Amino acid sequence: MCGFILPELIQPPSFPFFLNSSLSIEDLRAQGLTARAPDMLGMLESPFVHLYTRDIEAGLRFYRDLLGFKETFRTPNEGTPTHVERTLRGFGLGLGTVEAAKRVHGVDATPGLPAMSLVIWTEDVDKTCQQLTSAGTPVVQPPHNVGKHNRNALLRDPDGNLVEIVARVA
């Protein structure tokens, strides 16, 4: 795991410099934002979440067919993949097999523990939740209001990872 914490990389003011993605490292330095790790900001790009799966084909169907993620990369190209990358409106998601995690990284990946949830915004939580449950997606929490402005539903992908569907409400 990388030991960098973003607020420690940048000295005052530290936030929200990253909201303007057109800023180069030179622009940041000109504005008094100096990096402690030289050029670190110029090296980091295109983050995405990577999930390990026991059944990559089921995961691919869930994220492609039910949630609309588009494939951007796959390996190997032929046969059952061990790693696939997908995007939805600029958000990147990787799916990799637990066997690949062991072979490539030497780690025992355990999908489905509630260590994280993937949050996806929608216009209509109830409709989206109905479509997902009609396709067999397990519901953890049906649609419900959260606070004053959000409506959420919590479901599980084929490996048991939490997927939270959220919409703004008036």
LUMLUM-318599 format. One record per residue (C-alpha): residue in three letters; x, y, z; residue number from 1. Coordinates in steps of 0.05 Angstrom, whole numbers, plus 5000, padded with zeros to 4 digits. Last residue first. Layout:
<atoms>
<atom 'ALA' <X Y Z> NUM>,
...
</atoms>
This chain:
<atoms>
<atom 'ALA' <4274 5345 4939> 170>,
<atom 'VAL' <4307 5278 4928> 169>,
<atom 'ARG' <4378 5264 4903> 168>,
<atom 'ALA' <4389 5192 4883> 167>,
<atom 'VAL' <4433 5136 4909> 166>,
<atom 'ILE' <4446 5063 4891> 165>,
<atom 'GLU' <4495 5029 4938> 164>,
<atom 'VAL' <4531 4966 4915> 163>,
<atom 'LEU' <4560 4922 4970> 162>,
<atom 'ASN' <4606 4866 4949> 161>,
<atom 'GLY' <4572 4798 4955> 160>,
<atom 'ASP' <4609 4764 4898> 159>,
<atom 'PRO' <4549 4768 4850> 158>,
<atom 'ASP' <4538 4842 4868> 157>,
<atom 'ARG' <4501 4860 4931> 156>,
<atom 'LEU' <4448 4913 4943> 155>,
<atom 'LEU' <4438 4976 4984> 154>,
<atom 'ALA' <4384 5026 4966> 153>,
<atom 'ASN' <4388 5101 4977> 152>,
<atom 'ARG' <4345 5163 4974> 151>,
<atom 'ASN' <4382 5227 4989> 150>,
<atom 'HIS' <4363 5299 5007> 149>,
<atom 'LYS' <4339 5307 5078> 148>,
<atom 'GLY' <4376 5251 5113> 147>,
<atom 'VAL' <4372 5182 5082> 146>,
<atom 'ASN' <4306 5162 5051> 145>,
<atom 'HIS' <4296 5088 5037> 144>,
<atom 'PRO' <4300 5041 4978> 143>,
<atom 'PRO' <4308 4968 5001> 142>,
<atom 'GLN' <4367 4949 5046> 141>,
<atom 'VAL' <4409 4887 5033> 140>,
<atom 'VAL' <4376 4870 4967> 139>,
<atom 'PRO' <4401 4811 4927> 138>,
<atom 'THR' <4406 4821 4851> 137>,
<atom 'GLY' <4362 4771 4815> 136>,
<atom 'ALA' <4347 4808 4750> 135>,
<atom 'SER' <4281 4833 4778> 134>,
<atom 'THR' <4322 4858 4838> 133>,
<atom 'LEU' <4364 4902 4792> 132>,
<atom 'GLN' <4305 4931 4754> 131>,
<atom 'GLN' <4267 4944 4818> 130>,
<atom 'CYS' <4328 4978 4849> 129>,
<atom 'THR' <4335 5023 4788> 128>,
<atom 'LYS' <4261 5042 4791> 127>,
<atom 'ASP' <4263 5057 4866> 126>,
<atom 'VAL' <4329 5094 4863> 125>,
<atom 'ASP' <4306 5142 4808> 124>,
<atom 'GLU' <4355 5191 4777> 123>,
<atom 'THR' <4416 5149 4791> 122>,
<atom 'TRP' <4482 5154 4829> 121>,
<atom 'ILE' <4527 5094 4837> 120>,
<atom 'VAL' <4565 5080 4902> 119>,
<atom 'LEU' <4610 5019 4905> 118>,
<atom 'SER' <4615 4995 4976> 117>,
<atom 'MET' <4676 4979 5017> 116>,
<atom 'ALA' <4701 4933 5073> 115>,
<atom 'PRO' <4634 4897 5074> 114>,
<atom 'LEU' <4665 4830 5058> 113>,
<atom 'GLY' <4643 4805 4990> 112>,
<atom 'PRO' <4709 4786 4958> 111>,
<atom 'THR' <4765 4754 4997> 110>,
<atom 'ALA' <4832 4763 4961> 109>,
<atom 'ASP' <4890 4720 4984> 108>,
<atom 'VAL' <4951 4759 4963> 107>,
<atom 'GLY' <5013 4740 4924> 106>,
<atom 'HIS' <5005 4797 4875> 105>,
<atom 'VAL' <5003 4763 4807> 104>,
<atom 'ARG' <4986 4691 4824> 103>,
<atom 'LYS' <4945 4704 4886> 102>,
<atom 'ALA' <4906 4763 4858> 101>,
<atom 'ALA' <4899 4724 4792> 100>,
<atom 'GLU' <4866 4667 4828> 99>,
<atom 'VAL' <4818 4715 4863> 98>,
<atom 'THR' <4797 4737 4793> 97>,
<atom 'GLY' <4800 4809 4772> 96>,
<atom 'LEU' <4748 4862 4761> 95>,
<atom 'GLY' <4768 4934 4750> 94>,
<atom 'LEU' <4723 4994 4755> 93>,
<atom 'GLY' <4736 5063 4727> 92>,
<atom 'PHE' <4690 5123 4734> 91>,
<atom 'GLY' <4688 5168 4673> 90>,
<atom 'ARG' <4614 5161 4659> 89>,
<atom 'LEU' <4615 5086 4673> 88>,
<atom 'THR' <4680 5051 4658> 87>,
<atom 'ARG' <4704 4979 4654> 86>,
<atom 'GLU' <4770 4942 4665> 85>,
<atom 'VAL' <4776 4867 4659> 84>,
<atom 'HIS' <4825 4819 4692> 83>,
<atom 'THR' <4829 4743 4692> 82>,
<atom 'PRO' <4790 4736 4627> 81>,
<atom 'THR' <4757 4672 4604> 80>,
<atom 'GLY' <4775 4657 4532> 79>,
<atom 'GLU' <4812 4703 4485> 78>,
<atom 'ASN' <4837 4774 4500> 77>,
<atom 'PRO' <4874 4752 4563> 76>,
<atom 'THR' <4867 4801 4592> 75>,
<atom 'ARG' <4813 4854 4582> 74>,
<atom 'PHE' <4810 4930 4574> 73>,
<atom 'THR' <4759 4985 4562> 72>,
<atom 'GLU' <4693 4949 4575> 71>,
<atom 'LYS' <4631 4993 4584> 70>,
<atom 'PHE' <4593 4994 4650> 69>,
<atom 'GLY' <4517 4995 4641> 68>,
<atom 'LEU' <4493 4975 4711> 67>,
<atom 'LEU' <4452 4913 4696> 66>,
<atom 'ASP' <4484 4885 4633> 65>,
<atom 'ARG' <4556 4908 4642> 64>,
<atom 'TYR' <4567 4909 4717> 63>,
<atom 'PHE' <4525 4847 4731> 62>,
<atom 'ARG' <4546 4809 4668> 61>,
<atom 'LEU' <4620 4822 4682> 60>,
<atom 'GLY' <4612 4800 4755> 59>,
<atom 'ALA' <4578 4735 4733> 58>,
<atom 'GLU' <4634 4722 4683> 57>,
<atom 'ILE' <4687 4738 4735> 56>,
<atom 'ASP' <4663 4686 4784> 55>,
<atom 'ARG' <4704 4687 4849> 54>,
<atom 'THR' <4715 4762 4842> 53>,
<atom 'TYR' <4766 4813 4863> 52>,
<atom 'LEU' <4746 4886 4858> 51>,
<atom 'HIS' <4789 4942 4831> 50>,
<atom 'VAL' <4769 5014 4841> 49>,
<atom 'PHE' <4796 5065 4792> 48>,
<atom 'PRO' <4848 5120 4788> 47>,
<atom 'SER' <4865 5151 4721> 46>,
<atom 'GLU' <4926 5192 4739> 45>,
<atom 'LEU' <4986 5199 4786> 44>,
<atom 'MET' <5054 5217 4758> 43>,
<atom 'GLY' <5044 5292 4750> 42>,
<atom 'LEU' <5022 5298 4822> 41>,
<atom 'MET' <5084 5262 4846> 40>,
<atom 'ASP' <5129 5311 4809> 39>,
<atom 'PRO' <5173 5324 4869> 38>,
<atom 'ALA' <5149 5290 4933> 37>,
<atom 'ARG' <5141 5348 4980> 36>,
<atom 'ALA' <5097 5382 4929> 35>,
<atom 'THR' <5092 5457 4930> 34>,
<atom 'LEU' <5026 5493 4923> 33>,
<atom 'GLY' <5048 5566 4922> 32>,
<atom 'GLN' <5005 5584 4862> 31>,
<atom 'ALA' <5064 5579 4815> 30>,
<atom 'ARG' <5080 5510 4844> 29>,
<atom 'LEU' <5010 5486 4827> 28>,
<atom 'ASP' <5014 5514 4757> 27>,
<atom 'GLU' <5081 5480 4747> 26>,
<atom 'ILE' <5052 5413 4771> 25>,
<atom 'SER' <4998 5423 4718> 24>,
<atom 'LEU' <4928 5448 4733> 23>,
<atom 'SER' <4876 5426 4682> 22>,
<atom 'SER' <4843 5379 4731> 21>,
<atom 'ASN' <4814 5436 4770> 20>,
<atom 'LEU' <4782 5402 4830> 19>,
<atom 'PHE' <4850 5377 4852> 18>,
<atom 'PHE' <4869 5444 4884> 17>,
<atom 'PRO' <4810 5437 4933> 16>,
<atom 'PHE' <4845 5433 4982> 15>,
<atom 'SER' <4918 5438 5004> 14>,
<atom 'PRO' <4929 5513 5014> 13>,
<atom 'PRO' <4978 5505 5042> 12>,
<atom 'GLN' <5029 5449 5031> 11>,
<atom 'ILE' <5015 5390 4986> 10>,
<atom 'LEU' <5039 5319 4995> 9>,
<atom 'GLU' <5016 5314 5067> 8>,
<atom 'PRO' <4944 5330 5049> 7>,
<atom 'LEU' <4946 5273 4997> 6>,
<atom 'ILE' <4967 5217 5044> 5>,
<atom 'PHE' <5025 5177 5015> 4>,
<atom 'GLY' <5044 5110 5044> 3>,
<atom 'CYS' <5025 5069 4983> 2>,
<atom 'MET' <5000 5000 5000> 1>,
</atoms>
